[in-house]
Amino acid sequence: MTDITDDIAEEISFQSYDDDLRLLLNLLHDVLHREVGPNIMEKIEHTRTLSQTT
């Protein structure tokens, strides 16, 4: 006997979630770039890159 939740989980697509998340992150980046300026954004990107390497 199969579980109904398994059937439902198979039908869920995370593609729209990924698309929405990507859009929100791009919007956040654009707003921060405009509000705090490119110098601060470069520092943020540098810090983010460093944090991913550790």
The first five atom37 places (N, CA, C, CB, O) and aatype in JSON, in Angstrom:
{
  "aatype": [12, 16, 3, 9, 16, 3, 3, 9, 0, 6, 6, 9, 15, 13, 5, 15, 18, 3, 3, 3, 10, 1, 10, 10, 10, 2, 10, 10, 8, 3, 19, 10, 8, 1, 6, 19, 7, 14, 2, 9, 12, 6, 11, 9, 6, 8, 16, 1, 16, 10, 15, 5, 16, 16],
  "atom_mask": [
    [1, 1, 1, 1, 1],
    [1, 1, 1, 1, 1],
    [1, 1, 1, 1, 1],
    [1, 1, 1, 1, 1],
    [1, 1, 1, 1, 1],
    [1, 1, 1, 1, 1],
    [1, 1, 1, 1, 1],
    [1, 1, 1, 1, 1],
    [1, 1, 1, 1, 1],
    [1, 1, 1, 1, 1],
    [1, 1, 1, 1, 1],
    [1, 1, 1, 1, 1],
    [1, 1, 1, 1, 1],
    [1, 1, 1, 1, 1],
    [1, 1, 1, 1, 1],
    [1, 1, 1, 1, 1],
    [1, 1, 1, 1, 1],
    [1, 1, 1, 1, 1],
    [1, 1, 1, 1, 1],
    [1, 1, 1, 1, 1],
    [1, 1, 1, 1, 1],
    [1, 1, 1, 1, 1],
    [1, 1, 1, 1, 1],
    [1, 1, 1, 1, 1],
    [1, 1, 1, 1, 1],
    [1, 1, 1, 1, 1],
    [1, 1, 1, 1, 1],
    [1, 1, 1, 1, 1],
    [1, 1, 1, 1, 1],
    [1, 1, 1, 1, 1],
    [1, 1, 1, 1, 1],
    [1, 1, 1, 1, 1],
    [1, 1, 1, 1, 1],
    [1, 1, 1, 1, 1],
    [1, 1, 1, 1, 1],
    [1, 1, 1, 1, 1],
    [1, 1, 1, 0, 1],
    [1, 1, 1, 1, 1],
    [1, 1, 1, 1, 1],
    [1, 1, 1, 1, 1],
    [1, 1, 1, 1, 1],
    [1, 1, 1, 1, 1],
    [1, 1, 1, 1, 1],
    [1, 1, 1, 1, 1],
    [1, 1, 1, 1, 1],
    [1, 1, 1, 1, 1],
    [1, 1, 1, 1, 1],
    [1, 1, 1, 1, 1],
    [1, 1, 1, 1, 1],
    [1, 1, 1, 1, 1],
    [1, 1, 1, 1, 1],
    [1, 1, 1, 1, 1],
    [1, 1, 1, 1, 1],
    [1, 1, 1, 1, 1]
  ],
  "atom_positions": [
    [[0.84, -1.17, 0.0], [0.0, 0.0, 0.0], [0.89, 1.24, 0.0], [-0.96, -0.01, 1.22], [1.8, 1.37, 0.83]],
    [[0.63, 2.16, -0.94], [1.43, 3.37, -1.0], [0.82, 4.47, -0.16], [1.58, 3.84, -2.45], [-0.4, 4.55, 0.0]],
    [[1.66, 5.28, 0.36], [1.23, 6.39, 1.19], [0.83, 7.56, 0.3], [2.35, 6.8, 2.19], [1.53, 7.86, -0.68]],
    [[-0.28, 8.22, 0.62], [-0.74, 9.35, -0.18], [0.28, 10.48, -0.17], [-2.1, 9.85, 0.34], [0.46, 11.16, -1.18]],
    [[0.94, 10.69, 0.96], [1.92, 11.78, 1.02], [3.08, 11.53, 0.07], [2.45, 11.94, 2.45], [3.66, 12.49, -0.45]],
    [[3.43, 10.28, -0.17], [4.48, 9.99, -1.14], [4.05, 10.4, -2.54], [4.83, 8.49, -1.1], [4.84, 10.95, -3.3]],
    [[2.8, 10.13, -2.88], [2.28, 10.52, -4.18], [2.28, 12.03, -4.34], [0.88, 9.98, -4.37], [2.64, 12.55, -5.4]],
    [[1.88, 12.73, -3.31], [1.84, 14.19, -3.36], [3.25, 14.75, -3.47], [1.12, 14.77, -2.12], [3.5, 15.66, -4.25]],
    [[4.18, 14.21, -2.69], [5.56, 14.7, -2.71], [6.2, 14.53, -4.08], [6.39, 13.97, -1.66], [7.01, 15.36, -4.5]],
    [[5.84, 13.47, -4.78], [6.4, 13.25, -6.11], [5.91, 14.3, -7.1], [6.03, 11.86, -6.61], [6.6, 14.6, -8.08]],
    [[4.73, 14.86, -6.87], [4.15, 15.82, -7.8], [4.61, 17.25, -7.55], [2.65, 15.75, -7.73], [4.45, 18.11, -8.41]],
    [[5.19, 17.51, -6.38], [5.61, 18.86, -6.05], [6.85, 19.22, -6.86], [5.89, 19.0, -4.53], [7.82, 18.47, -6.91]],
    [[6.79, 20.36, -7.48], [7.92, 20.85, -8.24], [8.55, 22.02, -7.5], [7.5, 21.26, -9.67], [7.87, 22.97, -7.13]],
    [[9.84, 21.94, -7.29], [10.54, 23.02, -6.61], [11.09, 24.04, -7.59], [11.66, 22.46, -5.75], [11.74, 25.0, -7.18]],
    [[10.85, 23.84, -8.87], [11.38, 24.77, -9.87], [10.83, 26.17, -9.66], [11.04, 24.29, -11.28], [11.59, 27.14, -9.73]],
    [[9.54, 26.31, -9.41], [8.98, 27.65, -9.22], [9.53, 28.29, -7.94], [7.43, 27.59, -9.16], [9.74, 29.5, -7.89]],
    [[9.77, 27.47, -6.92], [10.37, 27.98, -5.69], [11.77, 28.5, -5.99], [10.42, 26.88, -4.59], [12.13, 29.59, -5.54]],
    [[12.55, 27.75, -6.73], [13.91, 28.17, -7.09], [13.89, 29.46, -7.91], [14.62, 27.06, -7.86], [14.71, 30.35, -7.71]],
    [[12.94, 29.54, -8.83], [12.82, 30.75, -9.65], [12.45, 31.96, -8.79], [11.75, 30.54, -10.75], [13.01, 33.04, -8.96]],
    [[11.52, 31.77, -7.86], [11.12, 32.86, -6.97], [12.27, 33.3, -6.08], [9.93, 32.44, -6.12], [12.49, 34.49, -5.86]],
    [[13.0, 32.34, -5.56], [14.14, 32.64, -4.7], [15.21, 33.41, -5.47], [14.73, 31.35, -4.11], [15.76, 34.39, -4.96]],
    [[15.49, 32.98, -6.68], [16.48, 33.67, -7.52], [16.03, 35.1, -7.8], [16.69, 32.9, -8.85], [16.85, 36.02, -7.76]],
    [[14.75, 35.3, -8.08], [14.23, 36.64, -8.33], [14.37, 37.52, -7.09], [12.76, 36.57, -8.76], [14.81, 38.67, -7.19]],
    [[14.01, 36.99, -5.93], [14.13, 37.76, -4.69], [15.58, 38.12, -4.38], [13.53, 36.98, -3.53], [15.86, 39.25, -3.96]],
    [[16.49, 37.2, -4.58], [17.9, 37.5, -4.34], [18.42, 38.56, -5.3], [18.73, 36.23, -4.46], [19.21, 39.42, -4.91]],
    [[17.99, 38.5, -6.55], [18.4, 39.52, -7.51], [17.84, 40.88, -7.13], [17.95, 39.14, -8.91], [18.53, 41.9, -7.24]],
    [[16.59, 40.91, -6.7], [15.99, 42.18, -6.27], [16.7, 42.74, -5.05], [14.49, 41.98, -5.95], [16.97, 43.94, -4.98]],
    [[17.02, 41.87, -4.09], [17.75, 42.31, -2.9], [19.11, 42.89, -3.29], [17.92, 41.14, -1.92], [19.51, 43.93, -2.78]],
    [[19.8, 42.21, -4.17], [21.1, 42.69, -4.63], [20.96, 44.07, -5.28], [21.73, 41.68, -5.62], [21.75, 44.97, -4.99]],
    [[19.97, 44.24, -6.14], [19.78, 45.52, -6.83], [19.46, 46.64, -5.84], [18.66, 45.41, -7.86], [20.0, 47.74, -5.96]],
    [[18.6, 46.36, -4.88], [18.23, 47.38, -3.89], [19.43, 47.75, -3.03], [17.08, 46.88, -3.01], [19.68, 48.93, -2.79]],
    [[20.16, 46.75, -2.56], [21.34, 47.05, -1.75], [22.38, 47.83, -2.54], [21.96, 45.75, -1.22], [22.99, 48.76, -2.02]],
    [[22.57, 47.46, -3.78], [23.54, 48.16, -4.62], [23.15, 49.63, -4.74], [23.63, 47.51, -6.01], [24.01, 50.51, -4.67]],
    [[21.88, 49.89, -4.93], [21.39, 51.27, -5.09], [21.45, 52.04, -3.77], [19.97, 51.26, -5.62], [21.82, 53.21, -3.76]],
    [[21.08, 51.38, -2.66], [20.97, 52.07, -1.38], [22.3, 52.25, -0.66], [20.02, 51.33, -0.5], [22.51, 53.3, -0.04]],
    [[23.19, 51.28, -0.71], [24.44, 51.39, 0.04], [25.64, 51.7, -0.86], [24.69, 50.1, 0.8], [26.7, 52.08, -0.36]],
    [[25.48, 51.54, -2.14], [26.54, 51.89, -3.07], [27.41, 50.71, -3.44], [0.0, 0.0, 0.0], [27.44, 49.69, -2.75]],
    [[28.12, 50.87, -4.55], [28.93, 49.77, -5.07], [30.12, 49.42, -4.17], [29.44, 50.12, -6.44], [30.52, 48.25, -4.14]],
    [[30.68, 50.38, -3.44], [31.83, 50.07, -2.58], [31.44, 49.09, -1.48], [32.4, 51.34, -1.97], [32.17, 48.13, -1.22]],
    [[30.32, 49.32, -0.83], [29.86, 48.42, 0.23], [29.5, 47.06, -0.36], [28.65, 49.01, 0.98], [29.78, 46.03, 0.25]],
    [[28.88, 47.06, -1.54], [28.51, 45.79, -2.17], [29.74, 44.97, -2.51], [27.68, 46.04, -3.43], [29.72, 43.74, -2.39]],
    [[30.82, 45.61, -2.93], [32.05, 44.88, -3.2], [32.59, 44.24, -1.92], [33.11, 45.82, -3.81], [33.07, 43.11, -1.95]],
    [[32.5, 44.95, -0.81], [32.95, 44.4, 0.47], [32.07, 43.22, 0.89], [32.93, 45.48, 1.57], [32.57, 42.22, 1.41]],
    [[30.77, 43.35, 0.67], [29.85, 42.26, 1.0], [30.17, 41.03, 0.15], [28.38, 42.71, 0.77], [30.23, 39.92, 0.67]],
    [[30.37, 41.23, -1.14], [30.69, 40.11, -2.03], [32.02, 39.47, -1.65], [30.73, 40.58, -3.49], [32.15, 38.24, -1.69]],
    [[32.99, 40.28, -1.3], [34.29, 39.76, -0.88], [34.14, 38.9, 0.38], [35.28, 40.91, -0.64], [34.69, 37.81, 0.47]],
    [[33.39, 39.41, 1.35], [33.16, 38.68, 2.59], [32.4, 37.39, 2.33], [32.39, 39.55, 3.6], [32.72, 36.35, 2.92]],
    [[31.4, 37.44, 1.47], [30.62, 36.25, 1.13], [31.51, 35.2, 0.48], [29.46, 36.61, 0.19], [31.41, 34.01, 0.8]],
    [[32.37, 35.63, -0.43], [33.28, 34.71, -1.09], [34.24, 34.07, -0.1], [34.06, 35.43, -2.18], [34.49, 32.87, -0.15]],
    [[34.78, 34.88, 0.81], [35.68, 34.35, 1.83], [34.96, 33.34, 2.72], [36.25, 35.48, 2.68], [35.54, 32.32, 3.1]],
    [[33.72, 33.61, 3.06], [33.0, 32.71, 3.96], [32.71, 31.36, 3.29], [31.69, 33.36, 4.4], [32.57, 30.36, 3.99]],
    [[32.61, 31.33, 1.99], [32.35, 30.08, 1.29], [33.59, 29.22, 1.17], [31.8, 30.37, -0.08], [33.48, 28.01, 0.97]],
    [[34.76, 29.81, 1.28], [35.99, 29.05, 1.13], [36.42, 28.37, 2.44], [37.1, 29.96, 0.63], [37.29, 27.5, 2.42]],
    [[35.82, 28.76, 3.56], [36.22, 28.16, 4.83], [35.3, 27.05, 5.24], [36.27, 29.2, 5.93], [35.49, 26.43, 6.29]]
  ]
}
